[in-house]
Amino acid sequence: MNFKFNHNNLNVRDLEKSIQFYKDALGLTVVREKDAADGSFKLVYLGDGSSVHQLELTWLRDMDRPYDLGDNEIHLAFTVDDMDAALAHHKEMNCVCFENESMGIYFIEDPDGYWLEIVPEK
């Protein structure tokens, strides 16, 4: 057997706001969508145009409160070829939530409070 990563899922409150954030912050674009026949949920898959791994955003119609992220000890990581330009862009967006200069990484926060790690390409 050979397992490969396919996608990660994040539940979001405002689907359009999240799609726009991921486009603006990370250049992700919509690859495909799936609507529940009864309108109870919508799935939107985002891709980076170069890898097969996708981010699935799930919107649930009946969610009436912000998601409880607990201690938010999970995160997704993205590599970038120009850390200085990326950091400046994310600072302009006011979404940088933590910088670790000694490790050469930083995190941004999406509209639902999920942290996304930005690391340099090796």
C-alpha positions in Angstrom: 0.0 0.0 0.0 1.1 3.5 -0.8 -0.7 6.4 1.0 -0.4 10.0 -0.3 -1.7 13.2 1.1 -4.9 14.4 -0.6 -6.4 17.3 1.3 -6.9 19.0 4.6 -10.2 20.4 5.8 -11.0 23.6 7.7 -14.6 24.5 8.7 -15.3 28.2 8.0 -18.2 30.5 9.0 -18.0 32.9 6.0 -17.1 30.9 2.9 -16.7 33.9 0.6 -14.5 35.8 3.1 -12.3 32.7 3.6 -12.0 32.0 -0.2 -10.9 35.7 -0.7 -8.4 35.5 2.3 -6.7 32.3 0.9 -6.6 33.9 -2.6 -5.1 37.2 -1.3 -2.8 35.7 1.3 -1.5 32.5 -0.4 -2.6 32.6 -4.0 -4.9 29.6 -3.6 -7.7 29.3 -6.2 -10.9 27.3 -6.3 -10.4 23.9 -7.9 -13.9 22.4 -7.4 -17.0 22.8 -5.3 -19.7 20.5 -4.0 -23.1 21.6 -2.7 -25.3 19.4 -0.5 -28.6 18.7 -2.2 -30.5 20.0 0.8 -28.3 23.1 1.1 -26.9 22.0 4.5 -23.3 22.3 3.6 -20.9 23.4 0.8 -17.4 22.2 0.2 -14.9 24.3 -1.7 -11.5 22.8 -2.6 -8.6 25.2 -3.1 -5.3 24.5 -4.8 -1.9 26.2 -5.3 -1.6 25.2 -9.0 1.6 23.2 -8.5 0.9 20.4 -6.0 -1.9 17.8 -5.8 -2.6 18.6 -2.2 -5.7 20.7 -1.7 -7.4 22.7 1.1 -11.1 21.8 1.6 -13.1 24.7 3.1 -16.4 23.4 4.6 -19.3 25.7 5.2 -22.2 24.4 7.4 -25.5 26.2 7.1 -26.6 25.5 10.6 -23.4 26.6 12.4 -24.6 29.6 14.5 -21.4 30.4 16.4 -17.6 30.7 15.9 -15.8 27.4 15.8 -14.0 26.4 19.1 -10.4 25.9 18.0 -9.4 24.7 21.5 -5.7 25.4 22.0 -5.3 25.7 18.2 -2.3 23.4 18.3 -2.7 22.3 14.7 -1.7 24.2 11.7 -1.0 24.0 8.0 2.4 25.0 6.6 3.1 26.7 3.3 6.6 27.3 1.7 7.5 30.4 -0.1 10.4 31.4 -2.3 10.7 35.0 -1.0 10.2 35.2 2.7 10.8 39.0 2.9 8.2 39.8 0.3 5.7 37.3 1.8 6.1 38.7 5.3 5.7 42.3 4.0 2.6 41.3 2.1 1.1 39.5 5.1 1.9 42.5 7.3 0.1 44.7 4.9 -2.9 42.4 5.2 -2.6 42.6 9.0 -2.8 38.8 9.4 0.6 38.0 10.9 0.0 36.6 14.3 3.4 35.3 15.4 6.9 35.7 14.2 9.8 33.3 15.2 12.8 35.1 13.8 15.3 32.6 15.3 13.7 29.8 13.3 13.1 32.0 10.2 9.3 31.4 10.1 6.1 33.2 10.9 2.4 32.4 11.2 -0.7 34.2 9.7 -4.2 33.8 11.0 -7.2 33.2 8.7 -10.7 34.8 9.3 -11.7 31.8 11.5 -8.6 31.9 13.7 -6.7 29.1 12.1 -2.9 29.6 12.1 -0.9 29.0 8.9 2.8 28.6 9.1 5.0 30.3 6.4 8.4 28.6 5.9 11.1 29.3 3.4 11.8 26.9 0.5 14.9 25.0 1.1 
